[in-house]
Amino acid sequence: MPITDSYDPNDKLVTPRGRTEEFYTPTNTALKYKIRFQNTGTDVAYRVVVVDTLSEHLDLSTLQLGASSHPSRVEVTGKGRPVLTWTFDNIMLPDSTADEPGSHGYILFSIKPRADLAEKTLVENYADIFFDFNSPIRTNITQNRIYDMPPVINESVRVNLEDVLATPGIAGFAPAAGRFGSEVTITGKRFAASPADNKVYLNGKAVTVVSASATELKVLVPAGATTGALKVITPDGGATSSDKFQVYQPPVLASFRPARGHGGPAGDAHRRAPAGRADRRYKTRQPRV
């Protein structure tokens, strides 16, 4: 919202102001109004009344009353074009010559345009301000033309995402698995050129970076690492791989059995075999004469 000094101490502002000279405002957008008033007379204002006759293009069901500078009572009247009336009884608003800062007051409220409006419908609004029994002071007229402007790309100032994005990205890594001390090559983009500026982690464990370029990092699988994703952090951001690097784990001896046995490679194979038939002796029987 542009900051604009009032050309009159009693005025009305709207946000959003709208784009271009036609004040194009997106559909279904709440119009936030601010009515400002000031006692520029020569004596205290005992009673101030602000009357705002809403445009017929506004949806009264979306009305949201905001803050006001002084206590007031609000009334909603009228048919077709609702009328909002703020009455500040016994406001005792000092005049600007006696107390310039204290001579000001304001009202805030918001309301949406009707949903069935034709394209480029103009919504205008103003308010009348009564100080005691003086003639009303009418504010300026706010304008909003309800229209969703199509996006327009100016090629001369277009900025490509790749030209401004600094966060690193991981495309992949090879090999997909390895043991402790194995070298892994991580490919991607926007890595730091210095190895020390790249912090790499394997499943949360810090990894040694051997070499670095903008598109490639060479790292070593640290001892004690476990299977998980690779993460690269540079001074401009971080990235995590979508795939997991598998860490080969060394074998772990849980138990063995039996707890004891015979010495030698074959055990019972060295037991003495029983004597064979060749070791037996037989006597020959002689015939009788």
Secondary structure by P-SEA (a helix, b strand, c coil): ccccccccccccccccccccccccccccbbbbbbbbbbccccccccbbbbbbbcccccccccbbbbbccccbbbbbbbccbbbbbbbbcccccccccccccccccccccccccccccccbbbbbbbbbbbcccccccccbbbbbbbccccccccccccccccccccbbbbcccccccccccbbbbbbbcccccccccbbbbcccbbbbbccccccbbbbbbccccccbbbbbbcccccccccbbbbbbbccccccccccccccccccccccccccccccbbbbbbbbcc
